[in-house]
Amino acid sequence: MNALEQSINSVRVAATAADGMKAQDVVAYNVGDKLGICDLMMIASASNERQVLAIAEEVEKQLFLKDGGRKPRSREGIEEAQWVLLDYGDFIIHIMHDEARDFYNLERLWRDCEPVDFELEHPESRGIESSDADTEE
């Protein structure tokens, strides 16, 4: 398994955790070619500050439990809870309050990057075939 596939598998764990906490618009972008600082960026929206923190906690917990004890190397935004940014090195998780989405709309930075979406339980979360990402090298 190459590095990108490992990142995709890790972000799939994070996406499932976020979706389980009723996050909306859970989507990941392959930003490696454009940004060169990480492989993937996952973005999820929450309806309020409490949900932002709950999603961040669940994502961290599930990545620790299901992905080899992974811990973020940095964590930002916890105090205000309008957004939380979890940096795992090869991928980044960004959770934001819906009302702040226009301001923190990071998708505009890489809207031309290939999305790596996931088939998630809740219909409000966007998802495309994840098997395509699994087979690419």
The first five atom37 places (N, CA, C, CB, O) and aatype in JSON, in Angstrom:
{
  "aatype": [12, 2, 0, 10, 6, 5, 15, 9, 2, 15, 19, 1, 19, 0, 0, 16, 0, 0, 3, 7, 12, 11, 0, 5, 3, 19, 19, 0, 18, 2, 19, 7, 3, 11, 10, 7, 9, 4, 3, 10, 12, 12, 9, 0, 15, 0, 15, 2, 6, 1, 5, 19, 10, 0, 9, 0, 6, 6, 19, 6, 11, 5, 10, 13, 10, 11, 3, 7, 7, 1, 11, 14, 1, 15, 1, 6, 7, 9, 6, 6, 0, 5, 17, 19, 10, 10, 3, 18, 7, 3, 13, 9, 9, 8, 9, 12, 8, 3, 6, 0, 1, 3, 13, 18, 2, 10, 6, 1, 10, 17, 1, 3, 4, 6, 14, 19, 3, 13, 6, 10, 6, 8, 14, 6, 15, 1, 7, 9, 6, 15, 15, 3, 0, 3, 16, 6, 6],
  "atom_mask": [
    [1, 1, 1, 1, 1],
    [1, 1, 1, 1, 1],
    [1, 1, 1, 1, 1],
    [1, 1, 1, 1, 1],
    [1, 1, 1, 1, 1],
    [1, 1, 1, 1, 1],
    [1, 1, 1, 1, 1],
    [1, 1, 1, 1, 1],
    [1, 1, 1, 1, 1],
    [1, 1, 1, 1, 1],
    [1, 1, 1, 1, 1],
    [1, 1, 1, 1, 1],
    [1, 1, 1, 1, 1],
    [1, 1, 1, 1, 1],
    [1, 1, 1, 1, 1],
    [1, 1, 1, 1, 1],
    [1, 1, 1, 1, 1],
    [1, 1, 1, 1, 1],
    [1, 1, 1, 1, 1],
    [1, 1, 1, 0, 1],
    [1, 1, 1, 1, 1],
    [1, 1, 1, 1, 1],
    [1, 1, 1, 1, 1],
    [1, 1, 1, 1, 1],
    [1, 1, 1, 1, 1],
    [1, 1, 1, 1, 1],
    [1, 1, 1, 1, 1],
    [1, 1, 1, 1, 1],
    [1, 1, 1, 1, 1],
    [1, 1, 1, 1, 1],
    [1, 1, 1, 1, 1],
    [1, 1, 1, 0, 1],
    [1, 1, 1, 1, 1],
    [1, 1, 1, 1, 1],
    [1, 1, 1, 1, 1],
    [1, 1, 1, 0, 1],
    [1, 1, 1, 1, 1],
    [1, 1, 1, 1, 1],
    [1, 1, 1, 1, 1],
    [1, 1, 1, 1, 1],
    [1, 1, 1, 1, 1],
    [1, 1, 1, 1, 1],
    [1, 1, 1, 1, 1],
    [1, 1, 1, 1, 1],
    [1, 1, 1, 1, 1],
    [1, 1, 1, 1, 1],
    [1, 1, 1, 1, 1],
    [1, 1, 1, 1, 1],
    [1, 1, 1, 1, 1],
    [1, 1, 1, 1, 1],
    [1, 1, 1, 1, 1],
    [1, 1, 1, 1, 1],
    [1, 1, 1, 1, 1],
    [1, 1, 1, 1, 1],
    [1, 1, 1, 1, 1],
    [1, 1, 1, 1, 1],
    [1, 1, 1, 1, 1],
    [1, 1, 1, 1, 1],
    [1, 1, 1, 1, 1],
    [1, 1, 1, 1, 1],
    [1, 1, 1, 1, 1],
    [1, 1, 1, 1, 1],
    [1, 1, 1, 1, 1],
    [1, 1, 1, 1, 1],
    [1, 1, 1, 1, 1],
    [1, 1, 1, 1, 1],
    [1, 1, 1, 1, 1],
    [1, 1, 1, 0, 1],
    [1, 1, 1, 0, 1],
    [1, 1, 1, 1, 1],
    [1, 1, 1, 1, 1],
    [1, 1, 1, 1, 1],
    [1, 1, 1, 1, 1],
    [1, 1, 1, 1, 1],
    [1, 1, 1, 1, 1],
    [1, 1, 1, 1, 1],
    [1, 1, 1, 0, 1],
    [1, 1, 1, 1, 1],
    [1, 1, 1, 1, 1],
    [1, 1, 1, 1, 1],
    [1, 1, 1, 1, 1],
    [1, 1, 1, 1, 1],
    [1, 1, 1, 1, 1],
    [1, 1, 1, 1, 1],
    [1, 1, 1, 1, 1],
    [1, 1, 1, 1, 1],
    [1, 1, 1, 1, 1],
    [1, 1, 1, 1, 1],
    [1, 1, 1, 0, 1],
    [1, 1, 1, 1, 1],
    [1, 1, 1, 1, 1],
    [1, 1, 1, 1, 1],
    [1, 1, 1, 1, 1],
    [1, 1, 1, 1, 1],
    [1, 1, 1, 1, 1],
    [1, 1, 1, 1, 1],
    [1, 1, 1, 1, 1],
    [1, 1, 1, 1, 1],
    [1, 1, 1, 1, 1],
    [1, 1, 1, 1, 1],
    [1, 1, 1, 1, 1],
    [1, 1, 1, 1, 1],
    [1, 1, 1, 1, 1],
    [1, 1, 1, 1, 1],
    [1, 1, 1, 1, 1],
    [1, 1, 1, 1, 1],
    [1, 1, 1, 1, 1],
    [1, 1, 1, 1, 1],
    [1, 1, 1, 1, 1],
    [1, 1, 1, 1, 1],
    [1, 1, 1, 1, 1],
    [1, 1, 1, 1, 1],
    [1, 1, 1, 1, 1],
    [1, 1, 1, 1, 1],
    [1, 1, 1, 1, 1],
    [1, 1, 1, 1, 1],
    [1, 1, 1, 1, 1],
    [1, 1, 1, 1, 1],
    [1, 1, 1, 1, 1],
    [1, 1, 1, 1, 1],
    [1, 1, 1, 1, 1],
    [1, 1, 1, 1, 1],
    [1, 1, 1, 1, 1],
    [1, 1, 1, 1, 1],
    [1, 1, 1, 1, 1],
    [1, 1, 1, 1, 1],
    [1, 1, 1, 0, 1],
    [1, 1, 1, 1, 1],
    [1, 1, 1, 1, 1],
    [1, 1, 1, 1, 1],
    [1, 1, 1, 1, 1],
    [1, 1, 1, 1, 1],
    [1, 1, 1, 1, 1],
    [1, 1, 1, 1, 1],
    [1, 1, 1, 1, 1],
    [1, 1, 1, 1, 1],
    [1, 1, 1, 1, 1]
  ],
  "atom_positions": [
    [[0.83, -1.17, 0.0], [0.0, 0.0, 0.0], [0.89, 1.25, 0.0], [-0.95, -0.01, 1.21], [1.76, 1.4, 0.85]],
    [[0.65, 2.13, -0.97], [1.47, 3.34, -1.03], [0.98, 4.39, -0.04], [1.48, 3.91, -2.45], [-0.05, 4.21, 0.61]],
    [[1.72, 5.49, 0.08], [1.43, 6.51, 1.09], [0.05, 7.13, 0.88], [2.5, 7.61, 1.04], [-0.68, 7.37, 1.84]],
    [[-0.32, 7.4, -0.38], [-1.63, 7.99, -0.64], [-2.74, 7.05, -0.22], [-1.77, 8.36, -2.12], [-3.73, 7.48, 0.37]],
    [[-2.6, 5.77, -0.53], [-3.62, 4.8, -0.13], [-3.75, 4.73, 1.39], [-3.29, 3.42, -0.69], [-4.86, 4.61, 1.92]],
    [[-2.62, 4.8, 2.09], [-2.67, 4.8, 3.55], [-3.39, 6.04, 4.07], [-1.26, 4.74, 4.14], [-4.18, 5.97, 5.02]],
    [[-3.12, 7.18, 3.44], [-3.8, 8.41, 3.84], [-5.3, 8.32, 3.57], [-3.21, 9.61, 3.1], [-6.11, 8.73, 4.4]],
    [[-5.67, 7.77, 2.42], [-7.09, 7.61, 2.09], [-7.78, 6.72, 3.11], [-7.25, 7.02, 0.67], [-8.89, 7.02, 3.55]],
    [[-7.14, 5.62, 3.49], [-7.73, 4.74, 4.48], [-7.9, 5.44, 5.83], [-6.87, 3.48, 4.66], [-8.91, 5.26, 6.5]],
    [[-6.91, 6.23, 6.21], [-7.01, 6.98, 7.47], [-8.13, 8.01, 7.41], [-5.68, 7.68, 7.79], [-8.91, 8.15, 8.36]],
    [[-8.21, 8.73, 6.3], [-9.24, 9.75, 6.17], [-10.62, 9.11, 6.08], [-8.98, 10.63, 4.94], [-11.61, 9.71, 6.5]],
    [[-10.7, 7.9, 5.54], [-11.99, 7.18, 5.53], [-12.45, 6.93, 6.98], [-11.86, 5.83, 4.76], [-13.64, 7.05, 7.27]],
    [[-11.53, 6.58, 7.87], [-11.87, 6.42, 9.29], [-12.39, 7.74, 9.85], [-10.62, 5.93, 10.1], [-13.41, 7.75, 10.56]],
    [[-11.71, 8.84, 9.55], [-12.13, 10.16, 10.03], [-13.48, 10.55, 9.46], [-11.08, 11.22, 9.67], [-14.32, 11.09, 10.17]],
    [[-13.71, 10.29, 8.17], [-14.97, 10.64, 7.52], [-16.13, 9.85, 8.13], [-14.9, 10.37, 6.01], [-17.2, 10.41, 8.36]],
    [[-15.91, 8.58, 8.4], [-16.95, 7.76, 9.01], [-17.27, 8.26, 10.41], [-16.52, 6.29, 9.05], [-18.43, 8.28, 10.81]],
    [[-16.24, 8.65, 11.16], [-16.45, 9.19, 12.51], [-17.24, 10.49, 12.45], [-15.1, 9.41, 13.23], [-18.17, 10.69, 13.23]],
    [[-16.87, 11.38, 11.54], [-17.57, 12.65, 11.4], [-19.02, 12.43, 10.99], [-16.86, 13.56, 10.38], [-19.93, 13.08, 11.51]],
    [[-19.23, 11.52, 10.05], [-20.58, 11.22, 9.58], [-21.42, 10.62, 10.7], [-20.53, 10.27, 8.38], [-22.61, 10.9, 10.81]],
    [[-20.8, 9.8, 11.53], [-21.51, 9.21, 12.65], [-21.97, 10.24, 13.67], [0.0, 0.0, 0.0], [-22.92, 10.01, 14.41]],
    [[-21.29, 11.38, 13.7], [-21.66, 12.49, 14.59], [-22.55, 13.5, 13.85], [-20.4, 13.19, 15.13], [-22.72, 14.63, 14.31]],
    [[-23.12, 13.09, 12.74], [-24.07, 13.9, 11.94], [-23.44, 15.13, 11.29], [-25.22, 14.33, 12.8], [-24.13, 16.13, 11.08]],
    [[-22.15, 15.06, 10.98], [-21.53, 16.15, 10.23], [-22.14, 16.21, 8.83], [-20.0, 15.97, 10.15], [-22.61, 15.2, 8.31]],
    [[-22.13, 17.39, 8.24], [-22.64, 17.55, 6.88], [-21.5, 17.87, 5.93], [-23.71, 18.65, 6.83], [-20.45, 18.38, 6.34]],
    [[-21.72, 17.56, 4.66], [-20.74, 17.87, 3.61], [-19.37, 17.33, 3.95], [-20.66, 19.37, 3.38], [-18.37, 18.05, 3.87]],
    [[-19.31, 16.06, 4.32], [-18.02, 15.43, 4.58], [-17.39, 15.12, 3.23], [-18.18, 14.13, 5.46], [-17.92, 14.32, 2.46]],
    [[-16.27, 15.76, 2.94], [-15.61, 15.58, 1.65], [-14.11, 15.72, 1.84], [-16.13, 16.61, 0.6], [-13.64, 16.49, 2.67]],
    [[-13.37, 14.95, 1.07], [-11.9, 15.05, 1.11], [-11.39, 15.4, -0.28], [-11.26, 13.73, 1.63], [-11.97, 15.0, -1.29]],
    [[-10.3, 16.15, -0.32], [-9.67, 16.52, -1.57], [-8.24, 16.0, -1.59], [-9.69, 18.04, -1.78], [-7.53, 16.06, -0.59]],
    [[-7.84, 15.49, -2.74], [-6.44, 15.1, -2.96], [-5.69, 16.37, -3.32], [-6.3, 13.99, -4.08], [-5.76, 16.85, -4.46]],
    [[-4.97, 16.92, -2.35], [-4.31, 18.21, -2.54], [-2.8, 18.08, -2.71], [-4.6, 19.12, -1.36], [-2.09, 19.08, -2.78]],
    [[-2.31, 16.84, -2.79], [-0.87, 16.6, -2.85], [-0.19, 17.31, -4.01], [0.0, 0.0, 0.0], [0.85, 17.94, -3.83]],
    [[-0.79, 17.23, -5.2], [-0.17, 17.84, -6.37], [-0.2, 19.37, -6.3], [-0.86, 17.37, -7.64], [0.73, 20.03, -6.75]],
    [[-1.27, 19.91, -5.72], [-1.44, 21.36, -5.73], [-0.72, 22.03, -4.55], [-2.93, 21.69, -5.68], [-0.06, 23.05, -4.73]],
    [[-0.86, 21.44, -3.35], [-0.28, 22.09, -2.18], [1.08, 21.53, -1.8], [-1.2, 21.94, -1.01], [1.98, 22.28, -1.42]],
    [[1.24, 20.23, -1.91], [2.52, 19.6, -1.6], [2.85, 19.54, -0.12], [0.0, 0.0, 0.0], [3.96, 19.15, 0.25]],
    [[1.89, 19.92, 0.76], [2.15, 19.86, 2.2], [1.51, 18.64, 2.85], [1.65, 21.12, 2.89], [1.9, 18.24, 3.94]],
    [[0.54, 18.04, 2.19], [-0.11, 16.84, 2.68], [-0.78, 16.15, 1.49], [-1.15, 17.17, 3.82], [-0.88, 16.73, 0.41]],
    [[-1.22, 14.9, 1.7], [-1.9, 14.17, 0.63], [-3.35, 14.6, 0.49], [-1.82, 12.67, 0.9], [-3.83, 14.85, -0.62]],
    [[-4.04, 14.67, 1.62], [-5.49, 14.86, 1.6], [-5.92, 15.91, 2.6], [-6.2, 13.55, 1.88], [-5.28, 16.11, 3.64]],
    [[-7.02, 16.59, 2.28], [-7.66, 17.52, 3.2], [-9.12, 17.13, 3.29], [-7.5, 19.02, 2.73], [-9.83, 17.13, 2.28]],
    [[-9.58, 16.79, 4.5], [-10.99, 16.46, 4.7], [-11.68, 17.62, 5.38], [-11.16, 15.16, 5.54], [-11.15, 18.21, 6.32]],
    [[-12.87, 17.95, 4.9], [-13.65, 19.05, 5.44], [-15.02, 18.53, 5.85], [-13.78, 20.21, 4.41], [-15.63, 17.76, 5.11]],
    [[-15.5, 18.93, 7.02], [-16.83, 18.57, 7.49], [-17.47, 19.79, 8.14], [-16.78, 17.38, 8.49], [-16.79, 20.6, 8.77]],
    [[-18.79, 19.93, 7.98], [-19.51, 21.05, 8.58], [-20.33, 20.57, 9.77], [-20.42, 21.74, 7.53], [-20.81, 19.44, 9.8]],
    [[-20.49, 21.46, 10.75], [-21.3, 21.19, 11.94], [-22.28, 22.33, 12.14], [-20.4, 20.99, 13.19], [-22.06, 23.44, 11.66]],
    [[-23.37, 22.06, 12.86], [-24.42, 23.07, 13.01], [-24.17, 24.04, 14.16], [-25.74, 22.4, 13.22], [-24.77, 25.11, 14.2]],
    [[-23.27, 23.68, 15.11], [-22.99, 24.57, 16.23], [-21.62, 24.25, 16.81], [-24.09, 24.46, 17.31], [-20.99, 23.26, 16.43]],
    [[-21.17, 25.09, 17.74], [-19.83, 24.93, 18.31], [-19.68, 23.61, 19.05], [-19.52, 26.08, 19.24], [-18.64, 22.97, 18.97]],
    [[-20.72, 23.22, 19.78], [-20.65, 21.96, 20.52], [-20.45, 20.77, 19.58], [-21.93, 21.76, 21.36], [-19.7, 19.85, 19.88]],
    [[-21.14, 20.82, 18.43], [-20.99, 19.73, 17.47], [-19.61, 19.75, 16.83], [-22.08, 19.81, 16.4], [-19.03, 18.69, 16.57]],
    [[-19.06, 20.94, 16.57], [-17.7, 21.03, 16.04], [-16.73, 20.28, 16.94], [-17.25, 22.52, 15.89], [-15.94, 19.46, 16.48]],
    [[-16.81, 20.56, 18.26], [-15.91, 19.91, 19.21], [-16.18, 18.42, 19.33], [-16.03, 20.57, 20.57], [-15.25, 17.62, 19.45]],
    [[-17.47, 18.03, 19.3], [-17.82, 16.61, 19.4], [-17.29, 15.83, 18.21], [-19.34, 16.44, 19.51], [-16.79, 14.72, 18.36]],
    [[-17.4, 16.41, 17.01], [-16.89, 15.74, 15.81], [-15.37, 15.61, 15.9], [-17.29, 16.51, 14.52], [-14.81, 14.56, 15.61]],
    [[-14.71, 16.71, 16.32], [-13.25, 16.67, 16.43], [-12.81, 15.59, 17.42], [-12.7, 18.04, 16.86], [-11.87, 14.84, 17.15]],
    [[-13.48, 15.51, 18.56], [-13.14, 14.49, 19.56], [-13.34, 13.09, 19.02], [-13.98, 14.69, 20.82], [-12.51, 12.2, 19.24]],
    [[-14.45, 12.89, 18.31], [-14.73, 11.55, 17.77], [-13.72, 11.17, 16.68], [-16.16, 11.49, 17.2], [-13.27, 10.03, 16.61]],
    [[-13.38, 12.12, 15.84], [-12.38, 11.86, 14.8], [-11.05, 11.47, 15.43], [-12.2, 13.1, 13.88], [-10.43, 10.48, 15.04]],
    [[-10.62, 12.25, 16.42], [-9.36, 11.93, 17.1], [-9.42, 10.56, 17.75], [-9.03, 13.0, 18.15], [-8.47, 9.77, 17.64]],
    [[-10.52, 10.27, 18.42], [-10.66, 8.98, 19.11], [-10.61, 7.82, 18.13], [-11.98, 8.94, 19.9], [-9.9, 6.83, 18.37]],
    [[-11.35, 7.93, 17.03], [-11.41, 6.82, 16.08], [-10.09, 6.63, 15.35], [-12.53, 7.06, 15.06], [-9.69, 5.49, 15.08]],
    [[-9.4, 7.72, 15.03], [-8.09, 7.58, 14.39], [-7.08, 6.94, 15.35], [-7.57, 8.95, 13.91], [-6.21, 6.18, 14.93]],
    [[-7.21, 7.25, 16.64], [-6.33, 6.62, 17.62], [-6.65, 5.13, 17.76], [-6.47, 7.33, 18.99], [-5.74, 4.3, 17.78]],
    [[-7.94, 4.8, 17.84], [-8.35, 3.41, 18.06], [-8.22, 2.53, 16.83], [-9.76, 3.37, 18.54], [-7.84, 1.36, 16.94]],
    [[-8.53, 3.08, 15.67], [-8.63, 2.26, 14.46], [-7.5, 2.47, 13.46], [-9.92, 2.54, 13.78], [-7.46, 1.8, 12.43]],
    [[-6.59, 3.36, 13.75], [-5.54, 3.67, 12.77], [-4.17, 3.72, 13.43], [-5.84, 5.0, 12.07], [-3.4, 4.66, 13.24]],
    [[-3.89, 2.7, 14.2], [-2.54, 2.54, 14.75], [-2.14, 3.55, 15.8], [0.0, 0.0, 0.0], [-0.97, 3.91, 15.91]],
    [[-3.11, 4.02, 16.59], [-2.77, 4.95, 17.66], [-2.36, 6.33, 17.17], [0.0, 0.0, 0.0], [-1.58, 7.01, 17.83]],
    [[-2.88, 6.74, 16.02], [-2.49, 8.04, 15.46], [-3.0, 9.19, 16.32], [-3.01, 8.19, 14.04], [-4.13, 9.17, 16.79]],
    [[-2.15, 10.17, 16.52], [-2.5, 11.4, 17.22], [-2.14, 12.58, 16.31], [-1.76, 11.51, 18.61], [-1.16, 12.52, 15.58]],
    [[-2.94, 13.65, 16.36], [-2.59, 14.81, 15.53], [-1.29, 15.44, 16.02], [-3.72, 15.86, 15.55], [-1.03, 15.5, 17.22]],
    [[-0.49, 15.91, 15.07], [0.75, 16.58, 15.49], [0.48, 18.01, 15.89], [1.8, 16.54, 14.36], [1.29, 18.63, 16.58]],
    [[-0.66, 18.55, 15.45], [-1.09, 19.86, 15.95], [-2.61, 19.94, 15.88], [-0.44, 21.01, 15.13], [-3.27, 19.24, 15.11]],
    [[-3.14, 20.84, 16.73], [-4.59, 21.0, 16.84], [-4.84, 22.48, 17.04], [-5.19, 20.15, 18.03], [-4.28, 23.1, 17.94]],
    [[-5.69, 23.07, 16.19], [-5.98, 24.5, 16.28], [-7.47, 24.74, 16.36], [-5.38, 25.26, 15.07], [-8.26, 23.91, 15.9]],
    [[-7.87, 25.87, 16.95], [-9.26, 26.3, 16.96], [-10.12, 25.74, 18.06], [0.0, 0.0, 0.0], [-11.31, 26.05, 18.13]],
    [[-9.56, 24.93, 18.95], [-10.35, 24.28, 19.99], [-11.0, 25.31, 20.92], [-9.47, 23.32, 20.8], [-12.14, 25.12, 21.34]],
    [[-10.3, 26.4, 21.24], [-10.79, 27.37, 22.21], [-12.08, 28.06, 21.75], [-9.72, 28.42, 22.49], [-13.04, 28.17, 22.52]],
    [[-12.11, 28.52, 20.51], [-13.29, 29.23, 20.02], [-14.34, 28.29, 19.48], [-12.9, 30.23, 18.95], [-15.54, 28.59, 19.52]],
    [[-13.92, 27.14, 18.96], [-14.82, 26.09, 18.47], [-15.67, 26.5, 17.27], [-15.72, 25.66, 19.57], [-16.65, 25.82, 16.95]],
    [[-15.32, 27.6, 16.6], [-15.97, 27.9, 15.33], [-15.43, 26.96, 14.25], [-15.75, 29.39, 14.93], [-16.1, 26.67, 13.26]],
    [[-14.21, 26.51, 14.47], [-13.58, 25.56, 13.57], [-12.48, 24.85, 14.34], [-13.01, 26.28, 12.29], [-11.96, 25.37, 15.33]],
    [[-12.15, 23.66, 13.89], [-11.04, 22.9, 14.46], [-10.22, 22.33, 13.31], [-11.54, 21.75, 15.42], [-10.78, 21.77, 12.37]],
    [[-8.91, 22.49, 13.38], [-8.02, 21.97, 12.36], [-7.1, 20.94, 13.02], [-7.2, 23.11, 11.67], [-6.34, 21.28, 13.93]],
    [[-7.17, 19.7, 12.56], [-6.34, 18.62, 13.07], [-5.33, 18.24, 12.0], [-7.2, 17.38, 13.49], [-5.71, 17.79, 10.92]],
    [[-4.06, 18.43, 12.28], [-2.99, 18.15, 11.32], [-2.32, 16.83, 11.69], [-1.95, 19.31, 11.28], [-1.68, 16.72, 12.74]],
    [[-2.48, 15.84, 10.82], [-1.86, 14.53, 11.03], [-0.61, 14.35, 10.17], [-2.86, 13.42, 10.73], [-0.05, 13.26, 10.11]],
    [[-0.17, 15.39, 9.53], [1.03, 15.32, 8.71], [0.73, 14.97, 7.27], [0.0, 0.0, 0.0], [0.85, 15.82, 6.39]],
    [[0.32, 13.72, 7.01], [0.01, 13.33, 5.64], [-1.41, 13.69, 5.24], [0.23, 11.84, 5.47], [-1.75, 13.67, 4.05]],
    [[-2.25, 14.03, 6.21], [-3.59, 14.53, 5.9], [-4.0, 15.52, 6.98], [-4.62, 13.37, 5.79], [-3.46, 15.53, 8.09]],
    [[-4.99, 16.35, 6.63], [-5.49, 17.38, 7.54], [-7.01, 17.25, 7.61], [-5.06, 18.81, 7.08], [-7.68, 17.06, 6.59]],
    [[-7.55, 17.37, 8.82], [-9.0, 17.33, 9.03], [-9.45, 18.72, 9.47], [-9.4, 16.24, 10.1], [-8.91, 19.27, 10.43]],
    [[-10.43, 19.29, 8.76], [-10.95, 20.62, 9.09], [-12.45, 20.49, 9.35], [-10.66, 21.65, 7.94], [-13.2, 20.06, 8.48]],
    [[-12.86, 20.87, 10.56], [-14.27, 20.83, 10.93], [-14.69, 22.26, 11.21], [-14.53, 19.9, 12.18], [-14.01, 22.96, 11.95]],
    [[-15.8, 22.7, 10.62], [-16.19, 24.1, 10.77], [-17.68, 24.26, 11.04], [-15.8, 24.89, 9.52], [-18.49, 23.44, 10.62]],
    [[-18.01, 25.32, 11.75], [-19.39, 25.71, 12.02], [-20.01, 26.14, 10.69], [-19.46, 26.87, 13.08], [-19.39, 26.87, 9.92]],
    [[-21.24, 25.67, 10.42], [-21.92, 26.01, 9.17], [-21.98, 27.51, 8.92], [-23.31, 25.43, 9.17], [-21.78, 27.95, 7.79]],
    [[-22.27, 28.29, 9.96], [-22.42, 29.73, 9.78], [-21.1, 30.41, 9.45], [-23.02, 30.35, 11.02], [-21.09, 31.51, 8.89]],
    [[-19.99, 29.77, 9.79], [-18.68, 30.33, 9.48], [-18.11, 29.78, 8.18], [-17.71, 30.06, 10.63], [-16.98, 30.09, 7.81]],
    [[-18.9, 28.95, 7.5], [-18.39, 28.23, 6.35], [-17.89, 29.17, 5.24], [-19.46, 27.32, 5.8], [-16.87, 28.91, 4.61]],
    [[-18.61, 30.26, 5.0], [-18.18, 31.19, 3.95], [-16.79, 31.73, 4.24], [-19.17, 32.35, 3.8], [-15.95, 31.84, 3.35]],
    [[-16.55, 32.07, 5.5], [-15.26, 32.63, 5.88], [-14.16, 31.57, 5.84], [-15.34, 33.25, 7.27], [-13.04, 31.83, 5.39]],
    [[-14.5, 30.37, 6.33], [-13.5, 29.31, 6.4], [-13.64, 28.32, 5.24], [-13.62, 28.57, 7.73], [-13.29, 27.14, 5.38]],
    [[-14.14, 28.8, 4.12], [-14.43, 27.91, 2.99], [-13.13, 27.54, 2.28], [-15.42, 28.58, 2.01], [-12.81, 28.08, 1.22]],
    [[-12.39, 26.61, 2.87], [-11.08, 26.27, 2.35], [-11.14, 25.58, 0.99], [-10.37, 25.38, 3.33], [-10.13, 25.5, 0.28]],
    [[-12.33, 25.07, 0.63], [-12.42, 24.42, -0.68], [-11.98, 25.33, -1.82], [-13.84, 23.96, -0.93], [-11.5, 24.85, -2.84]],
    [[-12.15, 26.64, -1.64], [-11.78, 27.55, -2.74], [-10.29, 27.48, -3.05], [-12.18, 28.99, -2.38], [-9.86, 27.82, -4.15]],
    [[-9.49, 27.05, -2.07], [-8.05, 26.96, -2.29], [-7.68, 25.81, -3.22], [-7.33, 26.8, -0.97], [-6.64, 25.84, -3.88]],
    [[-8.53, 24.78, -3.26], [-8.19, 23.62, -4.1], [-9.42, 23.05, -4.8], [-7.53, 22.53, -3.25], [-9.56, 21.83, -4.94]],
    [[-10.31, 23.96, -5.24], [-11.54, 23.48, -5.88], [-11.25, 22.69, -7.15], [-12.45, 24.65, -6.19], [-12.11, 21.93, -7.6]],
    [[-10.07, 22.86, -7.74], [-9.72, 22.09, -8.93], [-9.09, 20.75, -8.6], [-8.78, 22.9, -9.81], [-8.8, 19.96, -9.51]],
    [[-8.86, 20.48, -7.32], [-8.27, 19.2, -6.93], [-9.31, 18.1, -6.99], [-7.66, 19.29, -5.52], [-10.51, 18.34, -6.86]],
    [[-8.83, 16.89, -7.19], [-9.72, 15.75, -7.28], [-10.35, 15.44, -5.92], [-8.96, 14.52, -7.81], [-9.64, 15.28, -4.93]],
    [[-11.71, 15.36, -5.87], [-12.33, 14.98, -4.59], [-12.17, 13.49, -4.34], [-13.82, 15.37, -4.58], [-12.22, 12.69, -5.27]],
    [[-11.99, 13.13, -3.09], [-11.93, 11.74, -2.68], [-13.04, 11.58, -1.66], [-10.51, 11.33, -2.08], [-12.81, 11.65, -0.46]],
    [[-14.27, 11.37, -2.15], [-15.42, 11.29, -1.28], [-15.62, 9.84, -0.81], [-16.69, 11.81, -1.99], [-14.99, 8.91, -1.33]],
    [[-16.5, 9.69, 0.17], [-16.71, 8.39, 0.78], [-18.2, 8.07, 0.8], [-16.13, 8.35, 2.2], [-19.03, 8.96, 0.92]],
    [[-18.52, 6.79, 0.68], [-19.91, 6.36, 0.79], [-20.25, 6.33, 2.28], [-20.15, 4.96, 0.11], [-19.82, 5.44, 3.01]],
    [[-21.03, 7.32, 2.71], [-21.31, 7.48, 4.13], [-22.79, 7.21, 4.39], [-20.91, 8.88, 4.6], [-23.62, 7.21, 3.48]],
    [[-23.08, 7.0, 5.67], [-24.42, 6.56, 6.06], [-25.5, 7.61, 5.82], [-24.42, 6.18, 7.51], [-26.6, 7.27, 5.39]],
    [[-25.2, 8.86, 6.09], [-26.23, 9.9, 6.05], [-26.3, 10.57, 4.68], [-25.95, 10.95, 7.12], [-25.27, 10.93, 4.11]],
    [[-27.51, 10.72, 4.16], [-27.66, 11.23, 2.78], [-27.2, 12.67, 2.61], [-29.1, 11.13, 2.35], [-26.88, 13.08, 1.5]],
    [[-27.16, 13.47, 3.71], [-26.72, 14.86, 3.55], [-25.22, 14.96, 3.33], [-27.11, 15.67, 4.78], [-24.72, 16.01, 2.9]],
    [[-24.49, 13.89, 3.61], [-23.05, 13.88, 3.35], [-22.82, 13.44, 1.92], [-22.3, 12.94, 4.35], [-23.4, 12.45, 1.46]],
    [[-21.99, 14.18, 1.23], [-21.73, 13.85, -0.18], [-20.82, 12.64, -0.27], [-21.1, 15.05, -0.91], [-19.93, 12.45, 0.56]],
    [[-21.06, 11.8, -1.29], [-20.2, 10.63, -1.45], [-20.19, 10.13, -2.88], [0.0, 0.0, 0.0], [-21.23, 10.11, -3.54]],
    [[-19.03, 9.73, -3.37], [-18.92, 9.08, -4.66], [-18.23, 7.74, -4.44], [-18.14, 9.96, -5.69], [-17.92, 7.39, -3.31]],
    [[-18.0, 7.01, -5.5], [-17.4, 5.69, -5.37], [-16.03, 5.78, -4.71], [-17.27, 5.01, -6.74], [-15.12, 6.4, -5.25]],
    [[-15.9, 5.17, -3.55], [-14.6, 5.17, -2.87], [-13.69, 4.1, -3.44], [-14.78, 4.96, -1.37], [-12.48, 4.16, -3.24]],
    [[-14.26, 3.13, -4.14], [-13.44, 2.05, -4.69], [-12.49, 2.57, -5.76], [-14.32, 0.95, -5.27], [-11.42, 1.98, -5.96]],
    [[-12.84, 3.65, -6.44], [-11.95, 4.23, -7.44], [-10.65, 4.69, -6.8], [-12.63, 5.39, -8.17], [-9.56, 4.49, -7.34]],
    [[-10.78, 5.32, -5.64], [-9.59, 5.81, -4.93], [-8.74, 4.67, -4.41], [-9.99, 6.71, -3.77], [-7.52, 4.78, -4.32]],
    [[-9.41, 3.55, -4.07], [-8.67, 2.41, -3.56], [-7.78, 1.76, -4.6], [-9.62, 1.39, -3.01], [-6.72, 1.22, -4.27]],
    [[-8.21, 1.81, -5.87], [-7.49, 1.1, -6.91], [-6.42, 1.94, -7.58], [-8.45, 0.61, -7.94], [-5.56, 1.41, -8.28]],
    [[-6.46, 3.27, -7.37], [-5.44, 4.12, -8.01], [-4.14, 4.05, -7.24], [-5.92, 5.57, -8.09], [-4.15, 3.95, -6.01]],
    [[-3.05, 4.1, -7.94], [-1.73, 4.11, -7.29], [-0.95, 5.31, -7.77], [-0.95, 2.81, -7.56], [0.19, 5.51, -7.34]]
  ]
}
